[in-house]
């Protein structure tokens, strides 16, 4: 394209020179002869070529780099909720810094199942079957203690002997129904001798004034020797 324009420009200049020369032949005294120097032609051609290059550079699109895509932040999955508290158990009280190797799991109600009817002032013995699901033994002197609700006269019970990891045992507390009617509940939990809570609390729940009397029964022996009441445990 640039070469074509350069050639056309030179031809126009040459034609103009010839026309001027022709007119000068008839009137030599009035029209001076126009002489075009070769250097002037080259200078004009170079100027035209440079102007075309500048125009081309301005028109050419700029190579703009594509915008960098910033990846979206990764969402942290929500923590999965732990399973609910099983029947016969309550949320554990962990005050006192319970050690991770101590655990208690409710197994069964040996006596006084939930909502057993009792009469006001009636004496009964509540027995839970529980398992040591931790990796450490429950040492002799661990205390099974009332933590909330109605103690119904029950006293803290100390384990008379160790209960090994994985072992099942029965824990019994002598109680007395209160002199009021309705559904009465008491929550109990095991603590180390140093006062550290063992996760895995259990409860007793009776209906006072429900029209019947509770008859404590023992449905079977524990897998380990059953603890017996100590001098700490008294019945009102």
Backbone torsions as a table, in degrees:
resi	resn	phi	psi	omega
1	UNK	NA	-45.7	179.9
2	UNK	-65.0	-39.4	-179.6
3	UNK	-64.4	-40.6	-179.8
4	UNK	-62.8	-43.8	179.9
5	UNK	-64.9	-36.6	179.2
6	UNK	-63.3	-43.3	-178.9
7	UNK	-65.8	-43.6	179.9
8	UNK	-61.1	-39.1	-179.8
9	UNK	-64.1	-41.8	179.4
10	UNK	-64.5	-42.2	-179.2
11	UNK	-63.4	-40.0	179.5
12	UNK	-62.4	-43.0	179.5
13	UNK	-62.4	-39.2	-178.8
14	UNK	-69.2	-41.3	179.2
15	UNK	-63.7	-41.3	178.9
16	UNK	-62.4	-38.4	179.4
17	UNK	-65.8	-40.3	-180.0
18	UNK	-65.4	-41.6	179.4
19	UNK	-62.8	-41.5	179.0
20	UNK	-64.8	-36.3	179.3
21	UNK	-67.3	-40.7	-179.4
22	UNK	-64.2	-42.2	179.4
23	UNK	-66.6	-32.5	-179.0
24	UNK	-70.4	-21.8	-178.3
25	UNK	-67.8	-34.2	-177.4
26	UNK	-83.3	-29.1	179.8
27	UNK	-132.2	77.3	-173.5
28	UNK	-66.9	-23.8	-174.6
29	UNK	-87.8	-22.1	-174.2
30	UNK	-93.7	-38.1	-173.6
31	UNK	-111.6	117.0	177.6
32	UNK	-69.4	152.7	178.8
33	UNK	-76.5	128.5	179.3
34	UNK	-90.9	115.2	179.2
35	UNK	-108.4	123.4	179.1
36	UNK	-100.8	117.0	-179.6
37	UNK	-75.4	144.0	178.5
38	UNK	-59.0	-33.7	-179.4
39	UNK	-65.3	-35.8	178.8
40	UNK	-65.5	-37.9	179.3
41	UNK	-63.6	-43.9	-178.7
42	UNK	-66.0	-39.6	-179.5
43	UNK	-62.3	-43.7	179.1
44	UNK	-65.0	-38.9	-179.9
45	UNK	-65.5	-42.3	179.4
46	UNK	-64.5	-39.5	178.6
47	UNK	-63.0	-41.3	178.6
48	UNK	-63.8	-41.2	-179.4
49	UNK	-64.7	-41.3	-179.9
50	UNK	-65.5	-39.9	178.5
51	UNK	-63.3	-39.4	178.8
52	UNK	-65.1	-39.1	178.7
53	UNK	-63.1	-42.6	179.7
54	UNK	-62.8	-43.3	179.0
55	UNK	-63.2	-38.8	-179.7
56	UNK	-65.1	-40.8	-179.7
57	UNK	-64.0	-36.7	180.0
58	UNK	-70.2	-36.0	-177.7
59	UNK	-75.6	-30.9	-175.2
60	UNK	-61.8	134.3	-178.3
61	UNK	-68.4	144.4	177.4
62	UNK	-80.4	137.1	-179.6
63	UNK	-82.4	89.8	-178.6
64	UNK	-86.0	124.3	-179.2
65	UNK	-64.8	145.7	-180.0
66	UNK	-66.1	148.1	180.0
67	UNK	-65.9	140.4	178.6
68	UNK	-76.4	130.9	-179.0
69	UNK	-87.7	120.5	178.7
70	UNK	-86.1	123.2	-178.7
71	UNK	-65.7	144.8	178.8
72	UNK	-67.4	148.5	178.9
73	UNK	-65.2	140.5	179.7
74	UNK	-75.9	128.7	179.8
75	UNK	-78.7	132.4	177.5
76	UNK	-80.4	123.6	-178.8
77	UNK	-61.9	143.8	178.2
78	UNK	-67.6	145.8	179.1
79	UNK	-65.4	140.7	179.5
80	UNK	-77.2	129.9	-178.0
81	UNK	-68.3	138.8	179.0
82	UNK	-71.8	158.7	-179.1
83	UNK	-63.8	156.8	-178.0
84	UNK	-69.7	166.0	179.1
85	UNK	-71.8	132.7	-176.0
86	UNK	-72.3	167.1	178.9
87	UNK	-61.8	136.1	178.1
88	UNK	86.7	-1.0	-179.8
89	UNK	-123.9	161.8	176.2
90	UNK	-129.5	166.1	177.8
91	UNK	-60.1	130.2	-175.2
92	UNK	-68.4	146.2	172.6
93	UNK	-91.5	121.1	-173.4
94	UNK	-107.7	13.9	179.1
95	UNK	-61.4	145.9	179.9
96	UNK	95.0	0.3	174.9
97	UNK	72.4	59.3	-179.2
98	UNK	-58.8	138.2	179.0
99	UNK	-74.2	147.1	-174.0
100	UNK	-69.4	-20.5	-176.6
101	UNK	-83.8	-7.1	179.4
102	UNK	-100.1	126.4	179.1
103	UNK	-144.6	149.9	175.5
104	UNK	-132.8	136.3	177.4
105	UNK	-125.6	133.6	175.4
106	UNK	-70.5	135.8	178.6
107	UNK	-110.7	-50.7	-175.0
108	UNK	-166.7	161.9	170.2
109	UNK	-92.9	112.5	178.3
110	UNK	-75.1	-42.6	175.2
111	UNK	-133.3	158.1	176.2
112	UNK	55.6	73.6	176.0
113	UNK	-67.1	165.7	-178.5
114	UNK	-55.5	137.4	177.0
115	UNK	66.1	27.0	173.1
116	UNK	-66.4	130.9	179.8
117	UNK	-75.8	135.6	176.6
118	UNK	-137.4	164.7	178.2
119	UNK	-101.0	154.0	178.8
120	UNK	-55.9	132.2	179.1
121	UNK	81.9	-1.6	-178.4
122	UNK	-71.1	137.3	177.4
123	UNK	-92.3	140.4	178.1
124	UNK	-154.9	166.3	178.0
125	UNK	-119.1	122.9	177.4
126	UNK	-95.0	127.6	179.1
127	UNK	-125.5	125.3	174.9
128	UNK	-105.8	142.2	168.7
129	UNK	-99.4	121.1	-176.5
130	UNK	-129.6	162.9	-179.7
131	UNK	-128.4	141.3	173.1
132	UNK	-83.0	99.5	-178.1
133	UNK	-94.7	7.0	177.7
134	UNK	-86.6	-173.4	179.6
135	UNK	-103.2	-3.0	178.3
136	UNK	-115.0	149.9	177.8
137	UNK	-73.7	150.9	169.4
138	UNK	-84.9	117.0	-176.8
139	UNK	-77.3	157.0	172.3
140	UNK	-59.1	136.5	-176.9
141	UNK	102.1	-11.4	172.3
142	UNK	-60.0	143.5	-173.2
143	UNK	-113.7	129.4	175.6
144	UNK	-95.7	113.3	-164.7
145	UNK	-128.9	144.8	173.7
146	UNK	-67.8	135.9	-178.3
147	UNK	-123.3	-25.1	-179.8
148	UNK	-165.2	164.6	179.8
149	UNK	88.4	-131.0	-179.6
150	UNK	-122.2	120.2	-179.0
151	UNK	-70.1	-20.3	-179.3
152	UNK	50.1	40.9	175.5
153	UNK	78.8	0.2	-178.9
154	UNK	-72.1	142.2	-178.6
155	UNK	-110.4	157.3	178.1
156	UNK	-58.8	137.4	-177.6
157	UNK	-116.8	129.5	178.6
158	UNK	-100.6	134.5	178.0
159	UNK	-64.8	126.8	-178.8
160	UNK	-78.7	-20.8	-179.4
161	UNK	-148.1	163.4	-177.5
162	UNK	-69.1	149.1	174.7
163	UNK	-121.1	113.4	-174.6
164	UNK	-69.2	162.7	177.7
165	UNK	-60.4	130.3	-179.9
166	UNK	88.5	-10.7	-177.3
167	UNK	-78.5	154.3	178.0
168	UNK	-113.2	139.8	-179.6
169	UNK	-147.4	164.3	175.8
170	UNK	-104.3	139.5	174.8
171	UNK	-124.2	126.1	-175.4
172	UNK	-118.6	138.8	177.3
173	UNK	-130.7	127.3	176.3
174	UNK	-78.7	132.3	-176.2
175	UNK	-136.1	167.0	176.4
176	UNK	-134.9	128.1	179.9
177	UNK	-64.0	138.4	-179.5
178	UNK	-70.6	163.8	179.0
179	UNK	-87.8	56.6	175.1
180	UNK	-152.1	153.5	-177.3
181	UNK	-97.2	159.6	178.8
182	UNK	120.9	-177.6	178.9
183	UNK	-84.9	121.4	-176.7
184	UNK	-115.7	134.5	-178.3
185	UNK	-134.1	145.7	174.8
186	UNK	-136.6	137.2	-179.0
187	UNK	-105.8	139.8	-175.9
188	UNK	-132.9	151.0	-178.4
189	UNK	-149.8	151.6	179.2
190	UNK	-89.4	139.8	178.1
191	UNK	-129.0	148.3	175.2
192	UNK	-70.4	170.2	178.9
193	UNK	-63.4	-23.6	179.0
194	UNK	-87.1	0.3	178.0
195	UNK	91.0	12.7	177.9
196	UNK	-85.4	131.1	-177.5
197	UNK	-72.9	135.8	175.6
198	UNK	-95.1	117.9	-178.4
199	UNK	-56.0	134.7	176.8
200	UNK	121.3	60.3	179.7
201	UNK	-75.8	156.2	178.3
202	UNK	-128.7	172.3	-179.3
203	UNK	-143.3	164.0	172.4
204	UNK	-121.7	138.4	-178.6
205	UNK	-140.9	122.2	-179.3
206	UNK	-128.4	162.6	176.8
207	UNK	-112.5	109.3	-177.3
208	UNK	-84.6	131.8	-179.7
209	UNK	78.1	26.4	-178.0
210	UNK	-85.2	3.8	175.8
211	UNK	94.3	7.0	178.8
212	UNK	-146.5	168.4	179.8
213	UNK	-110.6	140.2	178.5
214	UNK	-77.9	135.0	177.7
215	UNK	-116.4	101.7	-178.9
216	UNK	-61.0	135.4	177.4
217	UNK	-134.2	157.6	177.1
218	UNK	-120.7	113.6	-172.5
219	UNK	-86.6	-4.9	179.7
220	UNK	169.5	161.2	179.5
221	UNK	-80.0	152.2	178.4
222	UNK	-76.3	162.1	179.5
223	UNK	-67.6	-26.8	174.6
224	UNK	-117.4	172.9	-178.6
225	UNK	-59.9	132.3	-178.0
226	UNK	-72.8	130.6	174.6
227	UNK	-65.7	150.2	177.8
228	UNK	-113.4	162.2	-177.5
229	UNK	-65.1	143.3	176.4
230	UNK	-102.9	-177.3	-179.7
231	UNK	-66.1	-17.7	178.3
232	UNK	-68.0	-28.1	-172.0
233	UNK	-92.0	121.2	178.2
234	UNK	-133.4	155.2	178.4
235	UNK	-111.8	137.0	179.6
236	UNK	-81.3	NA	NA
